[in-house]
Amino acid sequence: MDRTLEHAVSAAESGDWHLAHRIVQERNDPLACWLHAILHKIEGDAWNSRYWYARTDHRYEDFADPREELAALRRALEGNGA
C-alpha cells in the first residue's frame, strides 16, 4: 500500500483538503490523480476536477458523494478494487 497516498486520503476524509492537495500535487500516478480530481470536485472546481479525472479510469459523474468516492479510492489503495 502507498502510505503517502493513504495519508492524503485520510487528510481528505478528515477535512484537511489543503494537506491532501499538497501531497497529491507532486504526483502523477493514476490514484493520486484520482484523489486530486476528488479534491477539486469537493472544492467546487468542476473544470479542474474533470482535468484530473481525464488522467484516471474514472469520470466526474461516477460518484455523487465525495465520501463514497474517497472510500472507493481507499479500497483501490488496499487492492480491493475501485
Secondary structure as UniProt FT lines:
FT   HELIX           3..13
FT   TURN            14..15
FT   HELIX           17..25
FT   HELIX           30..42
FT   TURN            43..44
FT   HELIX           46..53
FT   TURN            54..55
FT   HELIX           60..62
FT   HELIX           66..77
FT   TURN            78..79
//
